Amino acid sequence: MGSQVSKQIEKRKTIQTEEKTLSDLKSLGENYPGCDYHPSDRKNWMANLNPDKLKIKMIVWPGTHDSATDKIGIPGISRPFAQCQTLSIYNQLVRGTRVFDIRVQEDRRVCHGILLTYSVDVVIKDIKKFLSETVSEIIILEVRTEFGHNDPPEFDKYLEENLGEYLVHQDDNVFDKTIAEVLPKRVICVWKPRNSTQPKAKSSLWSAGYLRDNWINTDLPLTKFESNMKYLSQQEHVVSRKYFYRVENTVTPVPDNPVLCVKPVTERIHRYARFFISQCFSKGCGDKLQIFSTDFIDLDFVDACVGLTHARVEGKA
């Protein structure tokens, strides 16, 4: 028992040290190309950045981690341990989110670990509602079978039947196209089954290799920050990349710490999103940032990504 208490005390000290280090580093500033830009209409921010000029590979995509967890679990009991977003998919879209991380299990319900929420039908309905209200907004929808669960039967057919008219077909040439050239297709859907066959080239769904990341499971903010930077620096530049690369500005609860609720843990890194972007430029990899995701997305996070996208369109980044 005493050994366990000692470990917890040391872990708390490590967390505090990392938080202080990040806070001190933040004093270096959060300036980067486009940091002062704020979209006048977040619901249509892509449309307002000139779809004829904005190429898919130039976009800095604001995304969410465990996107459809706003109603997961039981409020006040299990929900705090699995909820990573408080907004519905539709409301995230309206506020500017353009990349979604959806976890499913065998019966097509969204899940996070062992906890379940609504059917993926709710996600599809929200997306289609948003698409019907906008003209030039492109979405990246990642759907994966959650770890420890089985693939929903014939789920590829389900996605094709429900999103077929909007689906951008898997094609390396898409990265070099402008939004205007991709339209009227609006959804790049990456399907990541655990056991089923991966989508094939030229199909309406994209295979797992087109959306990559280097996730590490930690609740230490500086450790995650430095890991994000290290792995991003190893990627190709967006101008030559034929896949999407995601950086997640999140830390997650781990069993060796008594704080297991998502929100207080992820807040250790949440406020450092703009600082991360500024450090990308300081370290020479500002032109590698592409998908940037977070828990509990807010308007400032969206603006941080859109601002850099605007700077790229204007040739300033």
HELIX and SHEET records of a PDB file:
HELIX    1   1 GLY A    2  LYS A   26  1                                  25    
HELIX    2   2 ARG A   42  ASN A   44  5                                   3    
HELIX    3   3 ALA A   47  LEU A   49  5                                   3    
HELIX    4   4 ILE A   56  MET A   58  5                                   3    
HELIX    5   5 ARG A   79  PHE A   81  5                                   3    
HELIX    6   6 ILE A   89  VAL A   94  1                                   6    
HELIX    7   7 VAL A  120  GLU A  133  1                                  14    
HELIX    8   8 PHE A  155  LEU A  163  1                                   9    
HELIX    9   9 GLY A  164  TYR A  166  5                                   3    
HELIX   10  10 ASP A  172  ASP A  176  5                                   5    
HELIX   11  11 ILE A  179  VAL A  182  1                                   4    
HELIX   12  12 ALA A  208  TYR A  210  5                                   3    
HELIX   13  13 PRO A  221  SER A  233  1                                  13    
HELIX   14  14 VAL A  262  HIS A  270  1                                   9    
HELIX   15  15 ALA A  273  SER A  282  1                                  10    
HELIX   16  16 LEU A  299  VAL A  313  1                                  15    
SHEET    1   A 7 VAL A 187  LYS A 192  0                                        
SHEET    2   A 7 ILE A 139  THR A 145  1                                        
SHEET    3   A 7 VAL A  99  VAL A 104  1                                        
SHEET    4   A 7 TRP A  61  THR A  64  1                                        
SHEET    5   A 7 ILE A 291  THR A 294  1                                        
SHEET    6   A 7 PHE A 244  GLU A 248  1                                        
SHEET    7   A 7 LEU A 211  ARG A 212  1                                        
SHEET    1   B 2 ARG A 109  HIS A 112  0                                        
SHEET    2   B 2 LEU A 115  SER A 119 -1                                        
END                                                                             
